[in-house]
């Protein structure tokens, strides 16, 4: 008999053994670290919040959906959002049982809103049926790309032209455009200032290993127009930016004013690669630039290029979060491409959980997502 129940302590090892069958290139050790990150070290987790749900066939686990709490700011109040992760059901019992897991995720009582990422069309259709709001990121739906290592031709062709996927017929015009841009980029890519900012310059960038109050203060002006957004407190940022176990290597680069060492901006990158020995892409995940200052952008990007070289990254990929930044990237980057990343949000109907259209207002989402 198949039943659905909440994850219990006794399930942790069994889940770590079960999930590699459905999520390639993972191991038991990987999932044990992941569960530690989702729940034990998560500043938003409490025992009142389910860790997830399992499908159990007699005593065997045949399905799972993870539940990751994260602090959100909703109309000025700190609330708990729940992000789903690692929704996987054994092919022998898919269908209605998959939806039963998803329904349990939506029935939980201690959260104000539900978060979901979706890459494939069938999953997006399910989320539309369940009345999730769709948000497409990044803001301008465009990525800017810089070639760090032109010798990695095969990797660059695959990642820039195809994004790792075979294009659909409707996407061929975009593909032809990218081919032309890539050819032009190889010949005429504009140089960046290499290395750290020179002595005497106004700004200096470096790797960062933890967040302090300065990271909170720099965000304050950008949160004013947002009625629903991530809660930027020190514990949450350190949990998101410096997780101990990830698929991808995460790098945080800070830019300080040379005169007084105060924070002027920062960027968070993920270095994505298939295998440790493969070349990778250095992908921008989040940034905050005070007053959209182009000098801060130059300092951060120059240091990011050096970091990419040191980590065998062939491409640097960024996006803009303001009109000023987008104009700077358009004038600086030769390569650009259309990009759409889908995020979904649904408000809880439970009493006191800030549901209803009047409470939603301006939703500001980020590419930064609770660790998957």
N, C-alpha and C positions, 0 to 999 in steps of 0.2 A: 504494500500500500504506500502511495506517495503522499507526503504531507509537507507543509511549509511551516517553518518555525524560525525563531530568532537564533542568531549565532550565539553559542555558549563557549565557555572556556575549553571544554573538551573537544571542540571542533577545530581548533586552531591548527593542529598538526595535520588532521585529515584534509582540511581546506588547502593547506600548503602543498599537499600531495596531489590533490584533485585539479587545481587550477592550471598547472603546466600543460595538461592535456588539451586545454582549449585556448591557452594564451602562449604562443610559441616563444622560445628563447628565454623562458623563465624557469626557475628551479625552486625547490622547497625553501632553500635558504633565502632566495629573493623574496618570497611571499611572507616568510616569518619577519624579515626586516620591514616589509611593507605594512604588515598588520601593526607592528610596533609604532610606525610612523602615523598611521591612520588614527590610532586610538590611544595608545599609552603616552606618546609624546605630544599629542594634539592638545593645544590649550583650550579648545572648545569642547572636548569630549567630557561627558559625565556618564556615570552608570545608568542614568535614566534614558539615555539615547541608545537605541539599538546599534550594534556594530554591523548589522546586515542580516540577511535571511538566507537560509539554505533550503533546498529541496532535498528531501530524504526519502529514498526508496528502501523500505525496511530500515536497515542500519547504514546503508551506503549513501553518501552525498552524491547527488546527481545534478545539482544546480546551486547557483550562488549569485547574490547581488550585494555589493558592499555599500555601506552607509558611512559617509565621512562628514562630520559636522564642521562648520566653519563659521566664524563670527561675521555678520553683515550689519551694516548700518541702515536701518529702515526708518525714514522720517525722524532722524536724530536719535533713535533708540537702538541699542545694541541687541540684535536678535540672532537666532541660530538658523543658518541655512544648512540643508542636507544635500550633499553631492553624491550621486550614485557612481559606482565604479565597478569594473570587472564583472559585468552582468554576463554570466555564461551558464548555459544549460546543456547537458549531454544531448547529442542529437537524437538519441533513442526516446527522449521524453519531451522534446520541444513542442511548441504550440501553446495550448492553454496553460501549461505549467509555467512557461516563461512569463506569461502575463500575470499569473498568480504571484510570482516573485515581485514583479513590478508594482502590482497593486498593494502589496505589503509595504513597499517603499513609500507609496503615496498615502498610506493610512496612518503613518506614525504621528504621534500627537504633540511632540515637544519641539517642533520646528516651525518657523514662520514661512519659509519658502524652500522650494526644491530646485536644485541645479542639475543640468544635464548637458553633456557634450554629445554631439552626433556627427559622424563623418559620412554615413551611408544613407541613401534615400529612404529605404524601408523603415529604418529607425526614426528618421525625421517625420515620416508619415504617422507613425505610432504616437509620437509626441504631439503632433498637431491634433490628433483625435482626442488626446487627453487634455487638450486646451492649454498646452505650454505656449508661452510667448517666445517667438523666435527673435534672436538678436544676432546680426552678422558682423563679425569682426575681421580685421581691424577697422577702425573708424572710416578710412577712405577706401577700404577693400582693395588695397594695392600694396605690394611688397617691392622694396628696392634691394638690389643684389650687387655685391661687390665681389669680384674674383680675387681670392687671396692667393691661390696657387694655380696658375694657368697650365701647369703640367698635368694636373688631374683631369684630363679632357673627358674621359669616359664618365667619371662621376659628375662633372659639371653638366654634360649633355643630359644625363639621366635626371638630375635634380632640378636644373633650371627649365629644361624643355618640358619634361613630363611630370615633374613632382613625384616620381616613383610610380606613376600610373600610366596605362595606355589611354590616350585621349579618345573621347567620344567624337562622333562625326560632327556634332554641333560645336565642338571645341577646336576644330581644325583652323579656323581663321586666327584664333589666339595663338595656336602653335606656330603658324607661319610667321606671325608677328614676332614671337620669341626667337625664332631662328635668325631673323634679320637683326634683332637687337643683340643676340649673342655674338654674331659675327662682328658687328660694329663694336661691341664691348671688348672683344679680344684685341681689336686694332687700336681703339681710341679711348679705352677706359681712363678716366682722369685719376691722377695719383693722389693719394692721401698723404698727409703728414705722417711719416713713419715714426714709431717709437713713442716715448713719453714726450710731454710738452717741454720745450726747451727752457732752460733756466732763465728767469726774468719774465716769462709769460705769466698771464694772470691766473691760469688754472693748471692743476696737476691731477692726473687720473691714476688710479691704482686699484688693485684687487681689494675687495672688502670681505671680511670674514664674519661680521655680525652687524646687526642694526642697533642704533641707539635713538634717542629722542629726536635727533636731527632728521631722521628719515620720516618721522611722524609730522614734524613741523613743515617740512617741504611739501607735504601732500595737502595741507589744510586749505590753501586757496583753490585747489582743484576739486575739492569735495563739496563746496558750497552749492553748486547747481545740481548735485546728485541726491535724489530722494532715496535711492536704493543702490548700495555699492558695498564693496568689501570694507570691513572695519580695519583701518590701518592703525593697529597698535603694535607695540614692540614684540610681544609674544607671537602674534599671528604672522608678522613679517618674517621673523627669524625662522618660524616653522615652515613658511612657504619658500623662503629664499635659500635657506641652508639646511635642507633635509639630508639626513645621513644615508638614505638608501633610495636610489632613483634609477629608472631606465637610462636617463640621460644625465650627463654631467652639467650641473648648473653653476654659472659663474656670475658674480655680482661685481660690477665695476663702479667705483665712486669717483666723482670729480670734486676736488676741494679747491677753494680759493687759496692761492699761494700766500697771500698777505696774512691771513689769519686762520687757515686750515678749516674754515667752515664749509659745510656741504652745499654745493651749487647744483648738483644733479647726480643721477645714477641710472644705470641700465642693468637689466637682468637678462642673461643669455642662457639658452640651453645648447649644448654641443651634441648634435644628433649624429649617430653613425650606426650602421648595421652590426658591425663587429668591432672589437677594440683595435684591431689592426687596420681597419678601413679608414679612408678619409671621411671627414664629417662636414656638417653645415653648422655654422654658428648662428642660432636663431634668436632674435630679440623676443622676449616674453613680456617685459614690462619696462617702462621708463618713467622718470619724473625729472623734468628739466626746468629749473627756475627761470621764469620769464621767457621760456623758449629761446634762450640765449644761444646763437649759433657757435660762439666760441666754446661753450660747454659741450655742444654736440661734437665739434671737431676734436676736442680733447678726449672725450669718451670713445668716439669711433676710432681714433688713431690707436688708442690703447687696446681696443677690441681687436683690431687687425693684428697687432703683435701677439695678443693672447691666442687668436685663431691660428697663427703660424706655429706657435709653441705647442698647440694641441692637434696638429695635423688636420686643420679645417681648411677646406678648399673654397668655401663660400661664406660670406657674411650677409645675413638677410635681416633687414630692418623694415619698419613701417612707421607711419606718422600718427601722432595723436593730437595734432593741432594744424591749423592752416599754415602757420609760420614754419613748423617743422616740415610739413609736406612740401612747401615751396623750396626750403633748403635742400631736401633730398632730391627734388626734381632737378635742381641746378647742379647737384653734386654727383649723382649716380647715373651711369649710362644705361644700366640694366634695370628694368622694372617689369612687373607682371601682375595680372589680376589675381587676387587671393580672397577667398571667402572661408571663414571658419565659423561654424554655427554653434551658438550657445543658446540654451533654453532655460526658462525660468517659469515657475508656477507657484502662486501664493497659496498658502494653507487656508482651508476653510474653518479650521478650529477656532473657537472663541479666543479672543485676545492675541491672535497670531498675525495681526496686521494684514488681513486679507481684504479683498474688495478693491474696485478700481480707484476709489478716492485715495487709497493709501499708496498706490503704486508710483505715481509721479514719474520723474525722470530716472530711468534705470541705467546705471553706468556699470558695465561689465568690463572685465579685463581678460587678456589671454592667459594670465596667471590663473591656474585652477588648482583646487585642493589636490595634493599628491595622489597620482593614480597608481 
